[in-house]
Amino acid sequence: MQSDIDLQKERLYEYLLKKYKRAVISKLEMASELGISSSTLDLYIAKGTGLPNYKKLGKAKNAKVVFNLLDVADFLTKTIKTY
């Protein structure tokens, strides 16, 4: 039997997958999901805190960053209270 958190994570993942129609989202989309600006998200990335795992595509300072939807769903279910 799945726990409530596992069920919430699964439902959230399915919702995000249906919404974005791909397995990863951009920084701008992640900022939108968190309800913060993209510059605040950049600050969190620079500090290395308060975010789900992400992948930097390249070595340049301004390389594209993507977030895996499974990690996003896991992060959101653990950090945001849903009743």
Helices and strands as residue ranges (DSSP letters): H 4-20, E 24-26, H 27-34, H 38-47, E 54-57, E 64-68, H 69-79
